[in-house]
């Protein structure tokens, strides 16, 4: 399972609070949301994504930097996306675990890893420009 990470020169809690807010996803997570998310039932949010309409549910806010979220794809398959924001000195490291789905080729996995890396770099750019 590939892990993608970046270090952001901001306090970890600030990075966590920004990344945990679904309203901010379209600004930095192009692989997941290209427009504002719409709240739904039972903690699910609906997003327009490059994959089509998807539903996203985030773990409860917590003091540990856990940003795990489940994405329900257009075909109904639910994918768990482990994500963490952890202290790195005075900065924050964001780590996203890419989990290949059944039937994905090596090229598909590499494309997912590249998309996540781009999203994390966008997140870094936004937060470091504040």
N, C-alpha and C positions, 0 to 999 in steps of 0.2 A: 504494500500500500504506500503510494508516494505521499510524502508530507511536503507542503509548500509553506514557506514562511518568509516574513520580512520583519525588520526591526523599524519601528516608528519612533522618531525622536519627540515623543510626547509621553506624559504619565500614563501608565497602563490603564488606570481607571477612566481617564478621559477617552482613550481609544475604545475601551469596552463600552462606555455609555453611548458613544457615537455609533459604533457598529451594531449595537443591540437594538437600535431604534429603526423599525421597519420603514419609517418615513425617509431615512437616509439611503436606503438600499439602491434606488435608481441612480444616485450620484456616484456610487463606487462599485456596485456589483452588476456590471453589464451582462454577465453570464447568467444572472438570475432575474433581474428586473429592469425593464426599459421604461417603465412608467410607474406612477404612484401605486402602491399596494392598497388593496381594498380589504378592510377587516371583514371577517366572516364569523362563523360559529365555532365554538370550542377552541378558540385560540388560533384558528387558521386564518391566513391572509391569502388573497388571490393576487397573482402577479402576471403581467404580460412579459414573457421572456422570449429569447431567441428560439426556445423549444416549443413555443405556443403558450397557452394559458396554463399556469401551474399554481398549486396551492403550497403554502409554506407555513410551517408551525415551528416556532422557536421555543427553546427550553425557557423555564422561568428565570427571571432576573436573579442573579446570585452574586455572592462576594468572591467567587473563585475565578472569574473571567471565562466561564464556560458559555460559549455561543452556539452550542449544537443546535441544528435545525433539520427538520425533515422536509423534503421537497416531494410533493406528489406530482408526478409527471402527467402529461396529457393522457397517457395510456393507463393511468391508475397506479402504476408502480410507485412505491414510496422509497425514497433514498435518504438514509441518515448521513448527514454531513457533520462530522466532528470538527469543531473549531474552538480555539482557545486564544485568549489574550493573557499573556503572563508578563510579570515585571522582568525587565532586562536592565538592571541598574536603575537609572532615572528614566529610562525609556520603556517601550513595550515591544514584546515580540508577539506577532500574530501568527498562529500556526493553524493550517487547514489540512485535514487529511482527506485526500482524494480516494474514494472507494470505487474501484472499477465494478461496473454492473455486468451481469451475465451477458455474454455475447459481444462485449466490447473488444475491439481489436487493439493492438498495441498503439496504433495511430490514433484511435479514439481516446484512449487513456492519455496519450501525450497531448492531444488537443485540449482535454479537460484540465490537465496540469497547467498548460500554457494560459488558458482562460482564467484559472484561479490566480496564477502568478500576476497576470495583468490586473485583475481586480484588486489584489492586495497592494500592488504598486499605486493604483489609483487612490486607494484608501490612504496610503502613506502620504501621497502628494497633497491630498485634501487636508489631512490633519497637520502636516508639517507647515502648511502655508498659513495656518491660523495665527 
